[in-house]
Amino acid sequence: MSDMPRAMRQPLGLRLGSAAFLAFWCLIAAFPIFWITVMSFKSPVDAFAANPWDVIIGPVTRDRGNGLSTIDILLGLTVLFFTIKLALSWLPEKVRTLSPAGQVWAGWIIGVVGYALGFILVFFYALPAILALLNPVLGPLGTPIIGLTTEHYQSIWVERDFHQNFINSLIVTGGVVTVSLTVGTLAGYGLARSGSNIAFWLLITALIFRALPHSVLVAGYLPVFVNSAELLAPILGDNAPTLYGQPLAVIAVLVSINQPFTIWMLRSFFQNIPNELDEAARVDGCTHFQAFRWVIMPVMWPGVITTGLFSFLLAYNDFLVTSLLLDATNQTMVPAIASFFNRETTTTDQVIAVAAAVSIIAPLFLLVMVFQRQIVSGLTAGAVKG
């Protein structure tokens, strides 16, 4: 602030008002996530207690022998602190230095999966084993002070096979992101380097279709998916599959919904890359595709990651398309949670559904934490021009 001209400095009242508004907005936005997370670790009596303090402390849960001691809280927060710190600093550096040339995307996939597995092993297996040895010998420090139980997570993931819904979500989101980015990067690059006005009007037309309600596209695709076995029989014979109820059908619809936005966004990023890079690569003997692959794409990674995040969120959070096109055996997580809420009216089932909802949030936080630098860089670059 000291280097900023005096005329450009905001008044103290405006700065305090802006900070207060931002803090209030963050509180309002974060409170539901915090509250359902607390509820998911309590017994139904504590989770729906009229006294908010009982929901947080969980006296009934603690009296049943399920709780956290002082040493549990201190060591758990320490592990979480270093997990976040390493995810923001150490992991990106290792991915950049250890990834083969031109294969940073593969390095990120391996790094994120490996890091997540390491966290699960340390936090959910190694740490509880250590604390089980420490708590009995630490006296008051090892006595539970806050009620906490993971029985609802065990119920949802093991007894109700929520892990299968998680796998289905990974299949759908992975397919949507892969197809959207593959087509989007090629189309966005071609349109960005095209000097024709036709490219602009094609994108406008695509965005008009993007604005259509999702139910319209589902209604149009539904007869094709239902009759897919008959339509594909001349090609595949008697083994022709019925696409209705399969993840492939959802991927096709979500890609058609998402692709115009992906192409438009990537075109904006490509327009920020100077044409001189393409020209220099062509002078050095590269073909158009080689220039795109080896020169342009390494510069484009922040934009690709940012666009991929939006594609991921579309597929990961979709309810309408997945609930209409998938049956119960292939359902993704979001519509599966809705079925848990409607299944029974007992408070136990409601807390289990809350635990499932919290389970959906965790991968999103991990994804944003790991890629936050690339996302900020991509959003900044995309805001310059487009």
Secondary structure, 3 states (H helix, E strand, C coil): CCCCCHHHCCCHHHHHHHHHHHHHHHHHHHHHHHHHHHHHCCCHHHHCCCCHHHHHHCHHHHHCCCEECHHHHHHHHHHHHHHHHHHHCHHHHHHHHHCCCCCHHHHHHHHHHHHHHHHHHHHHHHHHHHHHHHHHHCHHHHCCCEECCCHHHHHHHHHCCHHHHHHHHHHHHHHHHHHHHHHHHHHHHHHHCCCCCHHHHHHHHHHHHHCCCHHHHHHHHHHHHHCHHHHHHHHHHHHCCCCCECHHHHHHHHHHHHHHHHHHHHHHHHHCCCHHHHHHHHHCCCCHHHHHHHHHHHHHHHHHHHHHHHHHHHHHCCCHHHHHHECHHHCCHHHHHHHHHHHCCCHHHHHHHHHHHHHHHHHHHHHHHHHHHHHHHHHHHHHHCC
